[in-house]
Amino acid sequence: MGPFEQYHPNDDTSRSLATLGIASLTSIVLLFVLNVPSSLNTTGESFTLDSWTYLVLLWHLLCLSVCASAIVYMFRMKTGHMVVRSHELKKDVLIHPLGIHKFVTFSSWTLILTVVFFALATLASVLFLNDASLPTWLKQAMSAMFVTALGASFLTSTVVRFVILPGNHTDEEHHRRQFWFHNQVMHNFCTVFLVVEILLTTPQLEWTYMFLGILIGLTYAIFALPFAFFGGGYYCYSFIDPRLQKGPLFIGLLAFAISFSYVGVWLVSEFISRNLILGSSVLLVWCASIVQFRPKSQTSGI
């Protein structure tokens, strides 16, 4: 066991929970101090276009259909393959989750966030086509889902592309499963869909939305703890075990990693607003560098 996976001799759960509580409370307070709800309302209005309205609606329906199909596919699969950290044994084990238990990974949360966004965006497009005003709750919810899904998807794609795929390349079965339909959608297409959404609608993004990314990361950590204690008996990722000596650090890094991913995209969106061609090129190159649709052994032969 490496130095970053050492368990605290007296259990470190209390410090991990304190980290979660302090970070969550701080983020929530800053959301209101920085008037994020009002900004979300403005961002929601920027998603609607006076031109190409039917094209945007079709795009939203397409993305919603693909992502929702991935969720249905995951539920109907009669097999599962996941390496997790056992709460009782304190070591990695192989499990075969089915049904709802497939949706405990952060990748699946990314997929759910993306589905919710495109469902809300589809509703907004239909209302806009019928000359109906968008309610405030819809504009705020749509914007919140978009920015959290954006940060989560960029982080998911990056980790899968540069950490998970190289790490499980020796496990042929595990590596092959990463390119099944539902994994392709979670790891690749969510990111691609959200990038195209930026280029198509050019929504007005704000740096303050980074705190929503922190909150979704903390929410996942809060979910993971009771799930391991009282539910599945395992952590999807070894580093999220709160009993680790570095547990509080890992939990904080997860939350801030999502936030930093979003901030990077926000900076590129600012570049796009100043130079559409160069900014869009940077975003497309970034997106292409973190997605992988086929095993490396196949792509290298092209």
C-alpha positions in Angstrom: 0.0 0.0 0.0 1.5 3.3 -1.1 2.1 6.3 1.2 -1.1 8.0 0.0 -3.2 4.9 0.9 -2.1 4.5 4.5 -5.0 4.2 7.0 -5.1 6.3 10.1 -4.5 4.0 13.2 -7.4 5.6 15.1 -9.7 6.2 12.0 -9.8 9.6 10.4 -13.5 9.8 9.6 -14.1 12.7 11.9 -11.6 15.0 10.2 -13.0 13.9 6.8 -16.5 14.8 7.8 -15.4 18.1 9.3 -13.7 18.9 6.0 -16.9 18.1 4.1 -19.0 20.2 6.5 -16.7 23.3 6.5 -16.2 23.2 2.7 -19.9 22.8 2.0 -21.0 25.6 4.3 -18.3 27.9 2.9 -19.4 27.2 -0.7 -23.1 27.7 0.0 -22.4 31.0 1.8 -20.2 32.3 -1.1 -23.0 31.3 -3.6 -25.3 33.9 -2.0 -22.6 36.5 -1.2 -21.6 36.5 -4.9 -25.2 36.5 -6.0 -24.9 33.4 -8.1 -28.7 32.7 -8.3 -29.1 36.0 -10.2 -26.2 35.2 -12.5 -27.7 31.8 -13.2 -30.9 33.5 -14.3 -28.9 35.6 -16.8 -27.0 32.6 -18.1 -30.3 30.7 -18.6 -31.6 33.5 -20.9 -28.4 33.3 -22.9 -29.1 29.7 -23.9 -32.0 30.7 -26.1 -31.4 31.8 -29.7 -33.5 34.0 -32.0 -32.1 32.1 -35.0 -31.6 28.4 -35.6 -34.2 27.6 -32.9 -35.4 24.4 -34.5 -31.8 23.2 -35.0 -31.1 23.8 -31.3 -34.2 21.9 -30.3 -33.3 18.9 -32.5 -29.8 19.1 -31.0 -31.1 19.0 -27.5 -33.4 16.1 -28.3 -30.6 14.1 -29.9 -28.3 14.6 -26.9 -31.1 13.8 -24.5 -32.0 10.6 -26.4 -28.4 9.3 -26.5 -27.7 10.0 -22.8 -31.1 8.6 -21.7 -30.4 5.5 -23.8 -27.2 5.0 -21.9 -29.0 5.1 -18.6 -31.6 2.5 -19.8 -28.7 0.4 -21.2 -27.0 0.4 -17.8 -30.2 -0.7 -16.0 -30.8 -3.5 -18.4 -27.3 -4.9 -18.4 -27.1 -8.3 -16.7 -23.4 -8.0 -16.0 -21.1 -5.6 -14.1 -17.4 -5.3 -13.6 -16.0 -2.9 -11.1 -12.8 -2.7 -8.9 -13.7 -1.0 -5.6 -12.3 -0.4 -2.1 -13.9 -2.8 0.4 -15.0 -0.9 3.6 -14.5 -4.0 5.7 -11.3 -5.4 4.2 -9.6 -2.0 3.4 -8.4 -3.3 0.1 -9.5 -3.3 -3.5 -11.8 -6.1 -4.6 -13.7 -7.0 -7.8 -17.5 -6.8 -7.7 -20.3 -7.2 -10.3 -22.9 -4.5 -9.7 -26.4 -4.7 -11.3 -29.2 -2.2 -11.7 -29.1 0.9 -9.5 -25.7 -0.1 -8.0 -24.2 0.8 -11.4 -25.0 4.5 -10.6 -22.7 4.9 -7.7 -19.7 6.0 -9.7 -18.9 9.7 -10.3 -19.0 8.9 -14.1 -22.6 7.9 -13.8 -23.3 11.1 -11.8 -21.8 13.0 -14.8 -24.2 11.2 -17.1 -27.2 12.0 -14.9 -26.3 15.7 -14.7 -26.0 15.8 -18.4 -29.4 14.1 -18.9 -31.0 16.5 -16.5 -29.5 19.5 -18.4 -30.6 18.4 -21.8 -34.1 17.6 -20.5 -34.3 21.1 -19.1 -32.8 22.6 -22.3 -35.3 20.7 -24.4 -38.2 22.1 -22.4 -36.7 25.6 -22.7 -36.4 25.2 -26.4 -40.0 24.1 -26.7 -41.2 27.0 -24.6 -39.1 29.5 -26.7 -40.6 28.1 -29.9 -44.1 28.8 -28.6 -43.2 32.3 -27.6 -43.6 31.5 -23.9 -41.4 33.1 -21.3 -39.0 30.9 -19.4 -39.8 30.7 -15.7 -37.0 31.7 -13.4 -36.6 28.3 -11.8 -36.1 26.7 -15.3 -33.4 29.2 -16.3 -31.6 28.8 -13.0 -31.9 25.0 -12.9 -30.8 24.7 -16.5 -27.7 26.9 -16.0 -26.8 25.1 -12.7 -27.0 21.7 -14.4 -25.0 22.9 -17.3 -22.0 24.2 -15.4 -21.8 21.3 -13.0 -22.1 18.8 -15.8 -19.4 20.7 -17.7 -16.9 20.6 -14.8 -17.7 17.0 -14.0 -17.5 15.8 -17.6 -14.2 17.4 -18.3 -12.8 15.9 -15.1 -14.2 12.5 -15.9 -12.9 12.4 -19.4 -9.5 13.6 -18.3 -9.2 11.0 -15.5 -10.4 8.2 -17.7 -8.2 9.1 -20.6 -5.0 9.6 -18.7 -5.4 7.5 -15.5 -8.0 4.8 -15.8 -7.4 3.6 -19.3 -3.6 3.4 -19.0 -3.9 1.8 -15.5 -6.2 -1.0 -16.5 -4.6 -1.7 -19.9 -3.2 -5.0 -18.6 -6.6 -6.2 -17.5 -8.1 -6.9 -21.0 -11.6 -7.6 -19.7 -11.8 -4.3 -17.7 -10.1 -2.3 -20.5 -12.6 -3.7 -23.1 -15.6 -2.7 -21.0 -14.5 0.9 -20.9 -15.5 1.1 -24.6 -19.0 -0.3 -24.2 -21.9 2.0 -25.2 -22.8 3.4 -21.7 -19.1 4.0 -20.8 -18.5 5.8 -24.1 -21.4 8.1 -23.4 -20.3 8.8 -19.8 -16.6 9.2 -20.5 -16.7 10.8 -24.0 -20.0 11.9 -25.4 -21.1 13.9 -22.4 -18.0 16.1 -22.8 -18.5 16.3 -26.6 -22.2 17.2 -26.3 -21.5 20.0 -23.8 -18.7 21.4 -25.9 -20.9 21.6 -28.9 -23.6 23.2 -26.7 -21.1 26.0 -25.9 -20.2 26.5 -29.6 -23.9 26.4 -30.6 -25.4 28.7 -28.0 -22.4 30.5 -26.6 -24.0 30.8 -23.1 -22.8 33.5 -20.8 -20.7 31.8 -18.1 -19.3 33.2 -14.9 -16.3 32.2 -12.8 -18.4 32.2 -9.7 -20.0 29.0 -10.9 -16.9 27.2 -9.7 -18.6 26.9 -6.3 -21.3 24.7 -7.8 -18.5 22.4 -9.0 -17.2 22.2 -5.5 -20.6 21.5 -4.1 -21.3 18.6 -6.5 -17.9 17.0 -5.6 -18.7 17.4 -1.9 -22.2 16.0 -2.4 -20.7 12.9 -4.0 -18.3 12.5 -1.1 -21.1 12.9 1.3 -23.1 10.2 -0.6 -20.1 7.8 -0.7 -19.6 7.7 3.1 -23.0 6.4 4.2 -23.2 4.2 1.1 -20.1 2.4 2.2 -21.1 2.3 5.9 -24.7 1.3 5.5 -25.3 0.3 1.9 -23.0 -1.3 -0.6 -20.1 -1.8 1.8 -17.5 -0.3 -0.6 -16.1 2.9 -2.0 -16.0 3.2 -5.8 -12.6 4.9 -5.5 -10.1 4.0 -2.8 -9.0 7.6 -2.2 -12.5 8.6 -1.0 -12.4 6.3 2.1 -12.6 8.8 5.0 -10.4 6.6 7.2 -7.3 7.2 5.2 -4.7 9.5 6.7 -5.0 11.7 3.6 -8.8 11.3 3.4 -9.6 15.0 4.1 -7.0 16.0 1.5 -8.4 13.6 -1.2 -12.0 14.7 -0.6 -11.0 18.4 -0.9 -9.0 17.7 -4.1 -12.0 15.9 -5.7 -14.2 18.9 -5.1 -11.7 21.4 -6.3 -10.7 19.3 -9.3 -14.3 19.6 -10.7 -14.2 23.4 -9.9 -10.8 23.8 -11.7 -12.0 21.9 -14.7 -15.0 24.3 -15.0 -12.8 27.4 -14.5 -10.6 26.2 -17.4 -13.6 25.9 -19.7 -14.9 29.3 -18.5 -11.5 30.9 -19.5 -11.8 29.4 -22.9 -15.4 30.6 -23.2 -14.1 34.1 -22.5 -11.5 33.6 -25.2 -14.4 32.5 -27.6 -16.3 35.7 -26.8 -13.3 37.7 -28.0 -12.1 35.6 -30.9 -14.6 33.0 -32.0 -12.3 31.1 -34.4 -9.3 30.8 -32.1 -11.3 30.3 -29.0 -13.4 27.5 -30.6 -10.2 25.9 -31.9 -8.7 25.8 -28.4 -11.9 24.3 -26.9 -12.1 21.6 -29.7 -8.4 20.7 -29.3 -8.8 20.4 -25.6 -11.9 18.2 -26.0 -10.2 16.0 -28.5 -7.2 15.5 -26.3 -9.2 14.1 -23.3 -11.6 11.7 -25.1 -10.7 8.3 -26.4 -13.2 6.2 -28.4 -11.2 3.1 -29.1 -8.5 1.1 -27.3 -5.0 2.4 -27.8 -3.9 -0.8 -29.6 -6.5 0.0 -32.3 -5.9 3.8 -32.6 -2.1 3.3 -32.9 -2.6 1.2 -36.0 -4.3 4.0 -37.9 
